[in-house]
Amino acid sequence: KYNYLADQVFIDPHPAFNQLIEYFLNNKINVIHFILGYTSIPAPSSKMKMDEVAKFRNRMMMVDPDSQYRFNIFKRIAEERGLEIKNEWVHSCQPMDFTNEDIAKMISDMPVNDQPEAIVCPSIGCAEAMMKYFYQRNKKVFCAGITNDKYNGPVTPLHVYCENMGSVGIELLLSKIQRPKRVSIRAGVPMALLLENHQTK
């Protein structure tokens, strides 16, 4: 019952995805795959082995609502600009059943017309795994992934500034203390696309 009373701070992917779609259009990148991220379920004991953790998590993990939200925004922006995002290009795989390499292989094995020119990933680690898999097979694919850390690797980061989220949250908290009866606020902190010094088509 308090959901609509509390202020909310969220990552706004619009600015970064607008830039990313613009980049795809400018470089004639049309086949774009999107990998959805999953929520993590903590193991009940730090002493559990990986196979025990996998058994505990067995198909309990769900697509992260934030990841689904980001995909919805990405798809809408892409289609508004004339880029089709086919259902077959959207991948949702249980992390305990499929490694990043498994997903890369599934994508690589798709028909010629579905071969990716770009892959948008839920994390930098996933993006690096995709790029490595295709690079080893002499296939050039643009890969981007979300991170909140400084990054200077081979893939393109979609950067989340956690310090900005914290600052906005503190400002909203202080505002609520000063004016407890004011309306609740949802504040979006922009995600940033950092293309400089990274991949070029």
C-alpha positions as CSV (number, residue, x, y, z in Angstrom):
1,K,0.0,0.0,0.0
2,Y,3.1,2.3,0.3
3,N,4.2,1.7,-3.3
4,Y,2.8,5.0,-4.5
5,L,3.7,7.0,-1.5
6,A,7.5,6.5,-1.7
7,D,9.7,8.4,-4.1
8,Q,11.4,6.3,-6.8
9,V,14.7,6.7,-8.5
10,F,15.3,4.6,-11.7
11,I,17.7,4.3,-14.6
12,D,16.3,6.1,-17.7
13,P,17.6,4.3,-20.8
14,H,16.0,6.7,-23.3
15,P,19.1,9.0,-23.9
16,A,21.5,6.1,-24.4
17,F,19.2,4.0,-26.6
18,N,18.4,7.0,-28.8
19,Q,22.1,7.5,-29.4
20,L,22.6,3.7,-29.9
21,I,19.8,3.5,-32.5
22,E,21.2,6.6,-34.2
23,Y,24.6,4.8,-34.4
24,F,23.0,1.7,-35.9
25,L,21.2,3.8,-38.5
26,N,24.3,5.7,-39.5
27,N,26.3,2.5,-39.8
28,K,23.6,0.5,-41.6
29,I,23.3,-2.0,-38.8
30,N,19.9,-3.7,-39.2
31,V,20.0,-7.1,-37.5
32,I,20.1,-6.3,-33.8
33,H,19.8,-9.0,-31.1
34,F,18.8,-8.2,-27.5
35,I,19.6,-10.5,-24.5
36,L,17.4,-10.1,-21.4
37,G,19.0,-10.2,-18.0
38,Y,17.7,-12.3,-15.1
39,T,17.2,-11.5,-11.4
40,S,19.7,-13.1,-9.0
41,I,18.5,-15.3,-6.2
42,P,21.0,-15.5,-3.3
43,A,22.0,-18.9,-2.1
44,P,20.7,-19.6,1.5
45,S,24.2,-20.6,2.6
46,S,27.7,-19.5,1.5
47,K,28.9,-23.0,2.0
48,M,26.8,-24.4,-0.8
49,K,28.6,-25.8,-3.9
50,M,27.7,-24.5,-7.4
51,D,25.6,-27.6,-8.2
52,E,23.7,-27.2,-5.0
53,V,23.1,-23.5,-5.8
54,A,21.9,-24.5,-9.2
55,K,19.5,-27.1,-7.8
56,F,18.2,-24.5,-5.3
57,R,17.6,-21.9,-8.0
58,N,16.1,-24.5,-10.4
59,R,14.0,-22.4,-12.8
60,M,13.1,-19.9,-10.0
61,M,15.0,-17.1,-11.6
62,M,12.9,-14.7,-13.6
63,V,13.6,-12.0,-16.2
64,D,14.7,-8.9,-14.4
65,P,11.9,-6.3,-14.6
66,D,14.5,-3.6,-15.3
67,S,15.9,-5.5,-18.2
68,Q,12.4,-6.1,-19.6
69,Y,11.6,-2.4,-19.2
70,R,14.9,-1.5,-21.0
71,F,14.1,-3.8,-23.9
72,N,10.6,-2.4,-24.2
73,I,12.1,1.1,-24.5
74,F,14.7,-0.1,-26.9
75,K,12.2,-1.8,-29.2
76,R,9.9,1.1,-29.3
77,I,12.6,3.6,-30.2
78,A,14.0,1.2,-32.8
79,E,10.7,0.7,-34.5
80,E,9.9,4.4,-34.4
81,R,13.1,4.9,-36.4
82,G,12.3,2.1,-38.8
83,L,14.4,-0.7,-37.4
84,E,12.6,-4.0,-37.0
85,I,13.4,-6.1,-33.9
86,K,12.1,-9.6,-34.6
87,N,11.0,-11.9,-31.8
88,E,13.6,-14.4,-32.8
89,W,16.3,-11.8,-32.1
90,V,15.2,-11.4,-28.4
91,H,16.8,-14.0,-26.1
92,S,15.7,-15.1,-22.7
93,C,17.6,-18.0,-21.2
94,Q,17.8,-19.3,-17.7
95,P,21.3,-18.5,-16.4
96,M,21.7,-21.7,-14.5
97,D,20.9,-23.7,-17.7
98,F,22.8,-21.6,-20.3
99,T,26.2,-19.9,-20.2
100,N,26.9,-16.8,-22.2
101,E,28.9,-19.1,-24.6
102,D,25.8,-21.3,-25.0
103,I,23.7,-18.2,-25.9
104,A,26.4,-17.0,-28.3
105,K,26.4,-20.4,-30.1
106,M,22.6,-20.4,-30.4
107,I,22.7,-17.0,-32.0
108,S,25.6,-18.0,-34.2
109,D,23.7,-21.1,-35.4
110,M,20.7,-19.0,-36.6
111,P,19.9,-18.7,-40.3
112,V,21.9,-16.4,-42.5
113,N,19.2,-13.6,-42.5
114,D,19.2,-13.7,-38.6
115,Q,22.9,-13.4,-38.1
116,P,23.6,-10.5,-35.8
117,E,25.3,-7.3,-36.7
118,A,24.9,-6.0,-33.2
119,I,24.0,-7.6,-29.8
120,V,22.7,-5.5,-26.8
121,C,23.5,-7.3,-23.6
122,P,22.5,-7.0,-19.9
123,S,26.1,-6.7,-18.7
124,I,29.6,-6.0,-19.9
125,G,30.6,-9.6,-19.1
126,C,27.9,-10.9,-21.4
127,A,28.9,-8.5,-24.2
128,E,32.5,-9.5,-23.9
129,A,31.6,-13.2,-24.2
130,M,29.5,-12.5,-27.3
131,M,32.2,-10.5,-29.0
132,K,34.9,-13.2,-28.1
133,Y,32.7,-16.0,-29.5
134,F,32.1,-14.3,-32.8
135,Y,35.6,-12.9,-33.1
136,Q,37.0,-16.4,-32.8
137,R,34.9,-17.4,-35.8
138,N,36.0,-14.4,-37.9
139,K,32.6,-12.6,-37.5
140,K,32.5,-8.9,-36.6
141,V,29.6,-8.0,-34.3
142,F,29.0,-4.8,-32.4
143,C,28.4,-5.6,-28.7
144,A,27.2,-3.3,-26.0
145,G,26.6,-4.1,-22.3
146,I,25.4,-2.3,-19.2
147,T,27.9,-1.5,-16.4
148,N,28.2,0.8,-13.4
149,D,32.0,0.6,-13.3
150,K,34.7,2.4,-15.2
151,Y,35.4,0.4,-18.4
152,N,38.1,0.5,-21.0
153,G,37.6,-2.9,-22.8
154,P,36.7,-4.0,-26.3
155,V,32.9,-3.7,-26.1
156,T,30.8,-0.5,-25.8
157,P,29.5,0.3,-22.3
158,L,26.0,1.5,-21.5
159,H,27.0,3.3,-18.3
160,V,24.8,3.5,-15.2
161,Y,26.0,6.3,-12.8
162,C,25.1,4.9,-9.4
163,E,26.5,7.9,-7.7
164,N,24.0,10.1,-9.5
165,M,21.2,7.8,-8.4
166,G,22.4,8.1,-4.8
167,S,22.6,11.9,-5.0
168,V,19.0,12.1,-6.5
169,G,17.8,9.7,-3.8
170,I,19.2,11.9,-1.0
171,E,17.8,15.0,-2.5
172,L,14.3,13.4,-2.7
173,L,14.6,12.2,0.9
174,L,15.5,15.6,2.2
175,S,12.7,17.1,0.2
176,K,10.2,14.6,1.7
177,I,11.4,15.4,5.2
178,Q,10.9,19.1,4.6
179,R,7.6,18.6,2.8
180,P,6.1,15.3,4.0
181,K,2.7,15.9,2.3
182,R,4.1,16.7,-1.2
183,V,3.3,14.3,-4.1
184,S,5.6,11.4,-4.7
185,I,8.2,11.8,-7.4
186,R,9.7,9.3,-9.9
187,A,13.1,10.6,-11.0
188,G,14.9,9.0,-13.9
189,V,18.7,9.1,-14.0
190,P,20.0,8.9,-17.6
191,M,22.0,5.9,-18.8
192,A,24.9,7.0,-21.0
193,L,26.3,5.4,-24.2
194,L,30.1,5.7,-24.2
195,L,31.1,5.2,-27.8
196,E,34.4,7.1,-27.6
197,N,37.5,4.9,-28.0
198,H,35.4,1.8,-28.6
199,Q,34.1,-0.1,-31.6
200,T,33.6,1.4,-34.9
201,K,31.8,-0.2,-37.8
